[in-house]
């Protein structure tokens, strides 16, 4: 369990929630851009097509399975943040999709801009929430467990995960387009680039926090 300095639990949790909100927004933008969702969301949408429920619900259900696998690989129980992540990401996805202005653009240019924004927002959202060190979510717990187990860098591990999940989701009828291939190959390197930046910014933010001064009345 991570030990945080006194007075940092609240700020870290705030960074964590902001990261989850940002990443969920990126997921929804990629789905609505209609140029190909992330491999994980191809899986979630494919399950939605086959079995019903909602996309957010399948995000949570798949997350439970992934946490079990990550625990078996790492030999450790997931941190509390992993469970919070699993639930909130699913809820945030469904809430974003309910917003009336969240619509697929009518032009290809609009879709492309939404797609590019979605990639950047998704990867940096992931970097932000991981930097809070409240525990990674199911998919990122698996990524970190595999990284530790194999000694490989984050980029190659994440890319392999994305490709395997993409194949399963495609077989279930999930939305695969050229953008999905781009995402499968680019998410790993972009996360590998974004994570150190987000960690540095979060560490600087926390280092600037000062304990409130105590004034003694004379």
C-alpha atoms as an extended CHARMM CRD file, in Angstrom:
* protein
*
       218  EXT
         1         1  UNK       CA              0.0000000000        0.0000000000        0.0000000000  PROA      1               0.0000000000
         2         2  UNK       CA              1.3560000000        3.4240000000       -0.8840000000  PROA      2               0.0000000000
         3         3  UNK       CA              2.2640000000        5.6290000000        2.0720000000  PROA      3               0.0000000000
         4         4  UNK       CA              1.5170000000        9.2570000000        1.3890000000  PROA      4               0.0000000000
         5         5  UNK       CA              2.8960000000       12.2720000000        3.1800000000  PROA      5               0.0000000000
         6         6  UNK       CA              0.6020000000       13.9420000000        5.6320000000  PROA      6               0.0000000000
         7         7  UNK       CA             -1.9400000000       16.1520000000        3.9170000000  PROA      7               0.0000000000
         8         8  UNK       CA             -1.3980000000       14.5960000000        0.4660000000  PROA      8               0.0000000000
         9         9  UNK       CA             -4.1900000000       12.0150000000        0.4030000000  PROA      9               0.0000000000
        10        10  UNK       CA             -6.8370000000       14.5900000000       -0.5720000000  PROA      10              0.0000000000
        11        11  UNK       CA             -4.7520000000       16.2540000000       -3.3340000000  PROA      11              0.0000000000
        12        12  UNK       CA             -3.6920000000       12.8710000000       -4.7220000000  PROA      12              0.0000000000
        13        13  UNK       CA             -7.2920000000       11.6730000000       -4.7880000000  PROA      13              0.0000000000
        14        14  UNK       CA             -8.2670000000       14.8800000000       -6.6050000000  PROA      14              0.0000000000
        15        15  UNK       CA             -5.5620000000       14.2480000000       -9.2370000000  PROA      15              0.0000000000
        16        16  UNK       CA             -6.7670000000       10.6520000000       -9.4870000000  PROA      16              0.0000000000
        17        17  UNK       CA            -10.3970000000       11.6000000000      -10.1280000000  PROA      17              0.0000000000
        18        18  UNK       CA             -9.3860000000       14.2930000000      -12.6430000000  PROA      18              0.0000000000
        19        19  UNK       CA             -7.3380000000       11.6870000000      -14.4900000000  PROA      19              0.0000000000
        20        20  UNK       CA            -10.2790000000        9.2730000000      -14.6240000000  PROA      20              0.0000000000
        21        21  UNK       CA            -12.6050000000       12.0070000000      -15.8930000000  PROA      21              0.0000000000
        22        22  UNK       CA            -10.1050000000       13.0050000000      -18.5860000000  PROA      22              0.0000000000
        23        23  UNK       CA             -9.4490000000        9.4270000000      -19.6840000000  PROA      23              0.0000000000
        24        24  UNK       CA            -13.1760000000        8.6300000000      -19.8210000000  PROA      24              0.0000000000
        25        25  UNK       CA            -13.7290000000       11.6950000000      -21.9900000000  PROA      25              0.0000000000
        26        26  UNK       CA            -11.0220000000       10.4620000000      -24.3500000000  PROA      26              0.0000000000
        27        27  UNK       CA            -12.6770000000        7.0300000000      -24.5610000000  PROA      27              0.0000000000
        28        28  UNK       CA            -16.0540000000        8.5670000000      -25.4290000000  PROA      28              0.0000000000
        29        29  UNK       CA            -14.5600000000       10.9230000000      -28.0300000000  PROA      29              0.0000000000
        30        30  UNK       CA            -12.8820000000        7.9600000000      -29.7190000000  PROA      30              0.0000000000
        31        31  UNK       CA            -16.1250000000        5.9570000000      -29.7490000000  PROA      31              0.0000000000
        32        32  UNK       CA            -18.1360000000        8.8950000000      -31.1400000000  PROA      32              0.0000000000
        33        33  UNK       CA            -15.5180000000        9.8130000000      -33.7530000000  PROA      33              0.0000000000
        34        34  UNK       CA            -16.6270000000        6.6110000000      -35.5070000000  PROA      34              0.0000000000
        35        35  UNK       CA            -13.1990000000        5.9860000000      -36.9890000000  PROA      35              0.0000000000
        36        36  UNK       CA            -12.4190000000        3.0290000000      -34.7560000000  PROA      36              0.0000000000
        37        37  UNK       CA            -12.5640000000        2.7530000000      -30.9460000000  PROA      37              0.0000000000
        38        38  UNK       CA             -9.7410000000        1.6770000000      -28.6540000000  PROA      38              0.0000000000
        39        39  UNK       CA             -9.1820000000       -2.0950000000      -28.6680000000  PROA      39              0.0000000000
        40        40  UNK       CA            -10.6870000000       -2.4050000000      -25.1920000000  PROA      40              0.0000000000
        41        41  UNK       CA            -13.7710000000       -0.4880000000      -26.2750000000  PROA      41              0.0000000000
        42        42  UNK       CA            -14.0520000000       -2.6070000000      -29.4250000000  PROA      42              0.0000000000
        43        43  UNK       CA            -14.3320000000       -5.4880000000      -26.9420000000  PROA      43              0.0000000000
        44        44  UNK       CA            -16.8460000000       -3.6340000000      -24.7400000000  PROA      44              0.0000000000
        45        45  UNK       CA            -18.9920000000       -2.5900000000      -27.7000000000  PROA      45              0.0000000000
        46        46  UNK       CA            -18.7780000000       -6.1030000000      -29.1640000000  PROA      46              0.0000000000
        47        47  UNK       CA            -20.0320000000       -7.5490000000      -25.8810000000  PROA      47              0.0000000000
        48        48  UNK       CA            -22.7610000000       -4.8980000000      -25.8340000000  PROA      48              0.0000000000
        49        49  UNK       CA            -23.8550000000       -5.9430000000      -29.3390000000  PROA      49              0.0000000000
        50        50  UNK       CA            -23.8520000000       -9.6250000000      -28.4090000000  PROA      50              0.0000000000
        51        51  UNK       CA            -25.2500000000       -9.5760000000      -24.8810000000  PROA      51              0.0000000000
        52        52  UNK       CA            -26.8560000000       -6.1850000000      -24.2150000000  PROA      52              0.0000000000
        53        53  UNK       CA            -26.3350000000       -4.1090000000      -21.0280000000  PROA      53              0.0000000000
        54        54  UNK       CA            -24.3630000000       -0.8550000000      -21.5670000000  PROA      54              0.0000000000
        55        55  UNK       CA            -20.8290000000       -0.1090000000      -22.7430000000  PROA      55              0.0000000000
        56        56  UNK       CA            -19.9450000000        1.2120000000      -19.2950000000  PROA      56              0.0000000000
        57        57  UNK       CA            -21.3340000000       -1.9340000000      -17.6650000000  PROA      57              0.0000000000
        58        58  UNK       CA            -19.1250000000       -4.1400000000      -19.8220000000  PROA      58              0.0000000000
        59        59  UNK       CA            -16.1480000000       -1.9420000000      -18.9720000000  PROA      59              0.0000000000
        60        60  UNK       CA            -16.7640000000       -2.7930000000      -15.3090000000  PROA      60              0.0000000000
        61        61  UNK       CA            -17.4050000000       -6.5220000000      -15.9040000000  PROA      61              0.0000000000
        62        62  UNK       CA            -14.2980000000       -6.9520000000      -18.0630000000  PROA      62              0.0000000000
        63        63  UNK       CA            -12.3690000000       -4.9570000000      -15.4490000000  PROA      63              0.0000000000
        64        64  UNK       CA            -13.2340000000       -7.5080000000      -12.7650000000  PROA      64              0.0000000000
        65        65  UNK       CA            -11.8470000000      -10.3330000000      -14.9110000000  PROA      65              0.0000000000
        66        66  UNK       CA             -8.6870000000       -8.3640000000      -15.7390000000  PROA      66              0.0000000000
        67        67  UNK       CA             -8.0590000000       -7.5810000000      -12.0410000000  PROA      67              0.0000000000
        68        68  UNK       CA             -8.1500000000      -11.3040000000      -11.2910000000  PROA      68              0.0000000000
        69        69  UNK       CA             -5.5890000000      -12.0150000000      -14.0320000000  PROA      69              0.0000000000
        70        70  UNK       CA             -3.3360000000       -9.1290000000      -12.9170000000  PROA      70              0.0000000000
        71        71  UNK       CA             -3.4590000000      -10.3950000000       -9.3120000000  PROA      71              0.0000000000
        72        72  UNK       CA             -2.4270000000      -13.8890000000      -10.4020000000  PROA      72              0.0000000000
        73        73  UNK       CA              0.5230000000      -12.5100000000      -12.4000000000  PROA      73              0.0000000000
        74        74  UNK       CA              1.7660000000      -10.0690000000       -9.7540000000  PROA      74              0.0000000000
        75        75  UNK       CA              0.9170000000      -12.2010000000       -6.7210000000  PROA      75              0.0000000000
        76        76  UNK       CA             -0.6200000000       -9.1510000000       -5.0500000000  PROA      76              0.0000000000
        77        77  UNK       CA             -4.1570000000       -8.0050000000       -4.4370000000  PROA      77              0.0000000000
        78        78  UNK       CA             -5.0910000000       -4.8450000000       -6.3540000000  PROA      78              0.0000000000
        79        79  UNK       CA             -5.0430000000       -1.5590000000       -4.4610000000  PROA      79              0.0000000000
        80        80  UNK       CA             -8.3160000000        0.1240000000       -3.5610000000  PROA      80              0.0000000000
        81        81  UNK       CA             -7.8080000000        2.5910000000       -6.4190000000  PROA      81              0.0000000000
        82        82  UNK       CA             -8.1430000000       -0.2390000000       -8.9340000000  PROA      82              0.0000000000
        83        83  UNK       CA            -11.6890000000       -0.9440000000       -7.7810000000  PROA      83              0.0000000000
        84        84  UNK       CA            -12.5630000000        2.7630000000       -7.7260000000  PROA      84              0.0000000000
        85        85  UNK       CA            -11.1320000000        3.0640000000      -11.2420000000  PROA      85              0.0000000000
        86        86  UNK       CA            -13.0800000000        0.0520000000      -12.5050000000  PROA      86              0.0000000000
        87        87  UNK       CA            -16.4070000000        1.4250000000      -11.2840000000  PROA      87              0.0000000000
        88        88  UNK       CA            -15.9300000000        5.1280000000      -12.0380000000  PROA      88              0.0000000000
        89        89  UNK       CA            -14.6280000000        4.6610000000      -15.5870000000  PROA      89              0.0000000000
        90        90  UNK       CA            -17.7350000000        2.6330000000      -16.4580000000  PROA      90              0.0000000000
        91        91  UNK       CA            -20.0250000000        5.2050000000      -14.8260000000  PROA      91              0.0000000000
        92        92  UNK       CA            -18.2410000000        8.1810000000      -16.4310000000  PROA      92              0.0000000000
        93        93  UNK       CA            -18.4250000000        6.5950000000      -19.9040000000  PROA      93              0.0000000000
        94        94  UNK       CA            -22.1780000000        6.0920000000      -19.6370000000  PROA      94              0.0000000000
        95        95  UNK       CA            -22.6950000000        9.6190000000      -18.2410000000  PROA      95              0.0000000000
        96        96  UNK       CA            -20.6560000000       11.2510000000      -21.0260000000  PROA      96              0.0000000000
        97        97  UNK       CA            -22.6530000000        9.2980000000      -23.6170000000  PROA      97              0.0000000000
        98        98  UNK       CA            -25.8830000000       10.6820000000      -22.1390000000  PROA      98              0.0000000000
        99        99  UNK       CA            -24.8260000000       14.2960000000      -22.7660000000  PROA      99              0.0000000000
       100       100  UNK       CA            -26.9370000000       15.6590000000      -25.6780000000  PROA      100             0.0000000000
       101       101  UNK       CA            -24.0450000000       17.5600000000      -27.2710000000  PROA      101             0.0000000000
       102       102  UNK       CA            -21.8580000000       14.4500000000      -27.4350000000  PROA      102             0.0000000000
       103       103  UNK       CA            -22.5340000000       13.5790000000      -31.0630000000  PROA      103             0.0000000000
       104       104  UNK       CA            -20.5940000000       12.1400000000      -33.9900000000  PROA      104             0.0000000000
       105       105  UNK       CA            -19.4820000000       14.9900000000      -36.3000000000  PROA      105             0.0000000000
       106       106  UNK       CA            -21.0960000000       15.0680000000      -39.7390000000  PROA      106             0.0000000000
       107       107  UNK       CA            -17.8650000000       15.6170000000      -41.6830000000  PROA      107             0.0000000000
       108       108  UNK       CA            -14.7540000000       13.4850000000      -41.9970000000  PROA      108             0.0000000000
       109       109  UNK       CA            -12.6110000000       16.4360000000      -40.8810000000  PROA      109             0.0000000000
       110       110  UNK       CA            -14.6820000000       16.7620000000      -37.7070000000  PROA      110             0.0000000000
       111       111  UNK       CA            -14.4030000000       13.0350000000      -37.0500000000  PROA      111             0.0000000000
       112       112  UNK       CA            -10.6500000000       13.1220000000      -37.6030000000  PROA      112             0.0000000000
       113       113  UNK       CA            -10.1770000000       16.0610000000      -35.2190000000  PROA      113             0.0000000000
       114       114  UNK       CA            -12.3230000000       14.3250000000      -32.6010000000  PROA      114             0.0000000000
       115       115  UNK       CA            -10.3200000000       11.1380000000      -33.0900000000  PROA      115             0.0000000000
       116       116  UNK       CA             -6.9540000000       12.8920000000      -32.6570000000  PROA      116             0.0000000000
       117       117  UNK       CA             -8.2210000000       14.7920000000      -29.6050000000  PROA      117             0.0000000000
       118       118  UNK       CA             -9.5360000000       11.5270000000      -28.1880000000  PROA      118             0.0000000000
       119       119  UNK       CA             -6.1540000000        9.7930000000      -28.4690000000  PROA      119             0.0000000000
       120       120  UNK       CA             -4.2910000000       12.6250000000      -26.7440000000  PROA      120             0.0000000000
       121       121  UNK       CA             -6.9210000000       13.0920000000      -24.0200000000  PROA      121             0.0000000000
       122       122  UNK       CA             -7.1490000000        9.3430000000      -23.3740000000  PROA      122             0.0000000000
       123       123  UNK       CA             -3.3830000000        8.8450000000      -23.0180000000  PROA      123             0.0000000000
       124       124  UNK       CA             -2.7940000000       11.9180000000      -20.8750000000  PROA      124             0.0000000000
       125       125  UNK       CA             -5.8140000000       11.0650000000      -18.7100000000  PROA      125             0.0000000000
       126       126  UNK       CA             -4.2060000000        7.6880000000      -18.1120000000  PROA      126             0.0000000000
       127       127  UNK       CA             -0.9160000000        9.3900000000      -17.2760000000  PROA      127             0.0000000000
       128       128  UNK       CA             -2.6230000000       11.7880000000      -14.8300000000  PROA      128             0.0000000000
       129       129  UNK       CA             -4.4630000000        9.1580000000      -12.8390000000  PROA      129             0.0000000000
       130       130  UNK       CA             -1.4870000000        6.7640000000      -12.7000000000  PROA      130             0.0000000000
       131       131  UNK       CA              0.7240000000        9.6320000000      -11.4680000000  PROA      131             0.0000000000
       132       132  UNK       CA             -1.5060000000       10.0120000000       -8.3810000000  PROA      132             0.0000000000
       133       133  UNK       CA             -0.3370000000        6.5350000000       -7.2870000000  PROA      133             0.0000000000
       134       134  UNK       CA             -3.7110000000        5.5780000000       -5.9340000000  PROA      134             0.0000000000
       135       135  UNK       CA             -3.4730000000        2.2820000000       -7.7550000000  PROA      135             0.0000000000
       136       136  UNK       CA             -3.8400000000        1.6010000000      -11.4470000000  PROA      136             0.0000000000
       137       137  UNK       CA             -7.1000000000        0.4400000000      -12.9900000000  PROA      137             0.0000000000
       138       138  UNK       CA             -7.6990000000       -3.1330000000      -14.1520000000  PROA      138             0.0000000000
       139       139  UNK       CA             -6.1690000000       -2.7810000000      -17.6210000000  PROA      139             0.0000000000
       140       140  UNK       CA             -3.2470000000       -0.7020000000      -16.4110000000  PROA      140             0.0000000000
       141       141  UNK       CA             -2.7360000000       -3.0100000000      -13.4210000000  PROA      141             0.0000000000
       142       142  UNK       CA             -2.3100000000       -5.8130000000      -15.9540000000  PROA      142             0.0000000000
       143       143  UNK       CA              0.0420000000       -3.6180000000      -17.9990000000  PROA      143             0.0000000000
       144       144  UNK       CA              2.1950000000       -2.8230000000      -14.9510000000  PROA      144             0.0000000000
       145       145  UNK       CA              2.1530000000       -6.4570000000      -13.7660000000  PROA      145             0.0000000000
       146       146  UNK       CA              3.3240000000       -7.6800000000      -17.1770000000  PROA      146             0.0000000000
       147       147  UNK       CA              5.9490000000       -4.9180000000      -17.3430000000  PROA      147             0.0000000000
       148       148  UNK       CA              7.3500000000       -5.9730000000      -13.9610000000  PROA      148             0.0000000000
       149       149  UNK       CA              7.1710000000       -9.6790000000      -14.7760000000  PROA      149             0.0000000000
       150       150  UNK       CA              8.7830000000       -9.5020000000      -18.2310000000  PROA      150             0.0000000000
       151       151  UNK       CA             11.1210000000       -6.5470000000      -17.7380000000  PROA      151             0.0000000000
       152       152  UNK       CA              9.8310000000       -5.0300000000      -20.9920000000  PROA      152             0.0000000000
       153       153  UNK       CA              9.0810000000       -1.3440000000      -21.3700000000  PROA      153             0.0000000000
       154       154  UNK       CA              5.5360000000        0.0070000000      -21.0230000000  PROA      154             0.0000000000
       155       155  UNK       CA              5.1700000000        0.7340000000      -24.7640000000  PROA      155             0.0000000000
       156       156  UNK       CA              5.7080000000       -2.8070000000      -26.1430000000  PROA      156             0.0000000000
       157       157  UNK       CA              3.6630000000       -4.4340000000      -23.3420000000  PROA      157             0.0000000000
       158       158  UNK       CA              0.7150000000       -2.0980000000      -23.8670000000  PROA      158             0.0000000000
       159       159  UNK       CA              0.8480000000       -2.5320000000      -27.6440000000  PROA      159             0.0000000000
       160       160  UNK       CA              0.7630000000       -6.3550000000      -27.3470000000  PROA      160             0.0000000000
       161       161  UNK       CA             -2.2060000000       -6.1400000000      -24.9780000000  PROA      161             0.0000000000
       162       162  UNK       CA             -4.0990000000       -3.8260000000      -27.3310000000  PROA      162             0.0000000000
       163       163  UNK       CA             -3.5860000000       -6.0810000000      -30.3640000000  PROA      163             0.0000000000
       164       164  UNK       CA             -4.7490000000       -9.2460000000      -28.5550000000  PROA      164             0.0000000000
       165       165  UNK       CA             -7.8590000000       -7.5240000000      -27.1640000000  PROA      165             0.0000000000
       166       166  UNK       CA             -8.5800000000       -6.0080000000      -30.5660000000  PROA      166             0.0000000000
       167       167  UNK       CA             -8.7030000000       -9.4410000000      -32.2130000000  PROA      167             0.0000000000
       168       168  UNK       CA            -11.1550000000      -10.7340000000      -29.5740000000  PROA      168             0.0000000000
       169       169  UNK       CA            -13.3590000000       -7.6380000000      -29.8520000000  PROA      169             0.0000000000
       170       170  UNK       CA            -13.3740000000       -7.8160000000      -33.6420000000  PROA      170             0.0000000000
       171       171  UNK       CA            -14.5340000000      -11.4310000000      -33.5020000000  PROA      171             0.0000000000
       172       172  UNK       CA            -17.4400000000      -10.2910000000      -31.3090000000  PROA      172             0.0000000000
       173       173  UNK       CA            -18.5010000000       -7.7000000000      -33.8720000000  PROA      173             0.0000000000
       174       174  UNK       CA            -16.9840000000       -4.6150000000      -32.2340000000  PROA      174             0.0000000000
       175       175  UNK       CA            -16.4110000000       -1.4510000000      -34.3280000000  PROA      175             0.0000000000
       176       176  UNK       CA            -13.0690000000       -1.9610000000      -36.0720000000  PROA      176             0.0000000000
       177       177  UNK       CA            -11.8730000000        0.6160000000      -38.5980000000  PROA      177             0.0000000000
       178       178  UNK       CA             -8.5080000000        2.0110000000      -39.6390000000  PROA      178             0.0000000000
       179       179  UNK       CA             -8.4870000000        4.2070000000      -36.5170000000  PROA      179             0.0000000000
       180       180  UNK       CA             -8.5230000000        1.1060000000      -34.3350000000  PROA      180             0.0000000000
       181       181  UNK       CA             -5.2880000000       -0.0970000000      -35.9290000000  PROA      181             0.0000000000
       182       182  UNK       CA             -3.7520000000        3.3420000000      -35.3700000000  PROA      182             0.0000000000
       183       183  UNK       CA             -4.8240000000        3.2080000000      -31.7180000000  PROA      183             0.0000000000
       184       184  UNK       CA             -3.4710000000       -0.3270000000      -31.2480000000  PROA      184             0.0000000000
       185       185  UNK       CA             -0.0320000000        0.7650000000      -32.4300000000  PROA      185             0.0000000000
       186       186  UNK       CA              0.0600000000        4.2760000000      -30.9620000000  PROA      186             0.0000000000
       187       187  UNK       CA             -1.4270000000        4.0610000000      -27.4570000000  PROA      187             0.0000000000
       188       188  UNK       CA              1.6030000000        2.2430000000      -25.9970000000  PROA      188             0.0000000000
       189       189  UNK       CA              4.2220000000        4.7390000000      -27.2600000000  PROA      189             0.0000000000
       190       190  UNK       CA              2.0520000000        7.7760000000      -26.4060000000  PROA      190             0.0000000000
       191       191  UNK       CA              1.3870000000        6.5130000000      -22.8650000000  PROA      191             0.0000000000
       192       192  UNK       CA              5.0950000000        5.7920000000      -22.5010000000  PROA      192             0.0000000000
       193       193  UNK       CA              5.7470000000        9.4370000000      -23.4660000000  PROA      193             0.0000000000
       194       194  UNK       CA              2.9040000000       10.9660000000      -21.4210000000  PROA      194             0.0000000000
       195       195  UNK       CA              3.3460000000        9.0720000000      -18.1560000000  PROA      195             0.0000000000
       196       196  UNK       CA              6.7390000000       10.5570000000      -17.1570000000  PROA      196             0.0000000000
       197       197  UNK       CA              5.4390000000       14.0610000000      -17.9710000000  PROA      197             0.0000000000
       198       198  UNK       CA              2.3040000000       13.6060000000      -15.8830000000  PROA      198             0.0000000000
       199       199  UNK       CA              4.3000000000       12.0720000000      -13.0370000000  PROA      199             0.0000000000
       200       200  UNK       CA              6.6860000000       15.0120000000      -13.0370000000  PROA      200             0.0000000000
       201       201  UNK       CA              3.8210000000       17.5370000000      -12.9890000000  PROA      201             0.0000000000
       202       202  UNK       CA              1.9990000000       15.7060000000      -10.1910000000  PROA      202             0.0000000000
       203       203  UNK       CA              5.1620000000       15.4070000000       -8.1080000000  PROA      203             0.0000000000
       204       204  UNK       CA              5.8360000000       19.1330000000       -8.5120000000  PROA      204             0.0000000000
       205       205  UNK       CA              2.2280000000       19.9550000000       -7.6150000000  PROA      205             0.0000000000
       206       206  UNK       CA              2.4420000000       17.8600000000       -4.4430000000  PROA      206             0.0000000000
       207       207  UNK       CA              5.8600000000       19.2740000000       -3.5350000000  PROA      207             0.0000000000
       208       208  UNK       CA              4.4120000000       22.7800000000       -3.6200000000  PROA      208             0.0000000000
       209       209  UNK       CA              1.7490000000       21.9660000000       -1.0940000000  PROA      209             0.0000000000
       210       210  UNK       CA              2.5730000000       23.4070000000        2.2580000000  PROA      210             0.0000000000
       211       211  UNK       CA              1.0960000000       22.6500000000        5.6050000000  PROA      211             0.0000000000
       212       212  UNK       CA             -1.0970000000       25.4840000000        6.8770000000  PROA      212             0.0000000000
       213       213  UNK       CA              0.7020000000       27.7720000000        9.2510000000  PROA      213             0.0000000000
       214       214  UNK       CA             -0.4580000000       27.7780000000       12.8600000000  PROA      214             0.0000000000
       215       215  UNK       CA             -0.8690000000       31.2580000000       14.3020000000  PROA      215             0.0000000000
       216       216  UNK       CA             -0.6540000000       31.5800000000       18.0610000000  PROA      216             0.0000000000
       217       217  UNK       CA             -2.5330000000       34.4790000000       19.5820000000  PROA      217             0.0000000000
       218       218  UNK       CA             -0.6260000000       36.4910000000       22.1690000000  PROA      218             0.0000000000
